[in-house]
Amino acid sequence: MIKLLDDRQRDDAFEAEWISISLAYFHGLPRRVSKKLKHFSLSTDADGNFLVLLNGNASFVPQWDFRSGADGPSAI
């Protein structure tokens, strides 16, 4: 997860990888579960956190920048 945060831009590919890694890390799901399934839904809350619905099960995935909320990295 840390390597992903250090190496990648915050684009759609980053978001897909973040969700995949987070589902594996936080919920014990296979690493590429969202790519293997044809039907899943994804929503975000006001803080940029994700709710992933896979096979009827909802899984929370935190937003990647824990310092500043949904607006992206903050200056420290």
Contacts in CASP RR format, 6 or more apart in sequence:
PFRMAT RR
TARGET T0000
AUTHOR 0000-0000-0000
METHOD contacts of the structure
MODEL  1
MIKLLDDRQRDDAFEAEWISISLAYFHGLPRRVSKKLKHFSLSTDADGNF
LVLLNGNASFVPQWDFRSGADGPSAI
1 18 0 8 1.000
1 21 0 8 1.000
1 22 0 8 1.000
1 25 0 8 1.000
4 14 0 8 1.000
4 17 0 8 1.000
4 18 0 8 1.000
4 21 0 8 1.000
5 64 0 8 1.000
8 14 0 8 1.000
8 17 0 8 1.000
10 64 0 8 1.000
10 72 0 8 1.000
16 34 0 8 1.000
18 61 0 8 1.000
18 64 0 8 1.000
19 34 0 8 1.000
19 42 0 8 1.000
19 50 0 8 1.000
19 52 0 8 1.000
19 61 0 8 1.000
20 31 0 8 1.000
20 32 0 8 1.000
20 33 0 8 1.000
20 34 0 8 1.000
20 35 0 8 1.000
21 31 0 8 1.000
22 50 0 8 1.000
22 61 0 8 1.000
22 62 0 8 1.000
23 29 0 8 1.000
23 33 0 8 1.000
23 34 0 8 1.000
23 52 0 8 1.000
23 54 0 8 1.000
23 59 0 8 1.000
23 61 0 8 1.000
24 30 0 8 1.000
24 31 0 8 1.000
24 33 0 8 1.000
26 59 0 8 1.000
26 60 0 8 1.000
26 61 0 8 1.000
26 62 0 8 1.000
27 59 0 8 1.000
29 54 0 8 1.000
29 59 0 8 1.000
30 36 0 8 1.000
33 54 0 8 1.000
34 40 0 8 1.000
34 52 0 8 1.000
34 54 0 8 1.000
37 54 0 8 1.000
37 55 0 8 1.000
40 52 0 8 1.000
40 53 0 8 1.000
40 54 0 8 1.000
40 55 0 8 1.000
41 52 0 8 1.000
41 53 0 8 1.000
42 50 0 8 1.000
42 51 0 8 1.000
42 52 0 8 1.000
42 53 0 8 1.000
43 50 0 8 1.000
43 51 0 8 1.000
43 53 0 8 1.000
44 50 0 8 1.000
44 51 0 8 1.000
44 70 0 8 1.000
45 51 0 8 1.000
46 70 0 8 1.000
47 63 0 8 1.000
47 69 0 8 1.000
47 70 0 8 1.000
48 63 0 8 1.000
48 69 0 8 1.000
48 70 0 8 1.000
49 60 0 8 1.000
49 61 0 8 1.000
49 62 0 8 1.000
49 63 0 8 1.000
50 60 0 8 1.000
50 61 0 8 1.000
50 62 0 8 1.000
50 63 0 8 1.000
51 58 0 8 1.000
51 59 0 8 1.000
51 60 0 8 1.000
51 61 0 8 1.000
52 58 0 8 1.000
52 59 0 8 1.000
52 60 0 8 1.000
52 61 0 8 1.000
53 59 0 8 1.000
63 69 0 8 1.000
63 70 0 8 1.000
65 72 0 8 1.000
65 73 0 8 1.000
65 74 0 8 1.000
67 73 0 8 1.000
67 74 0 8 1.000
67 76 0 8 1.000
68 74 0 8 1.000
END
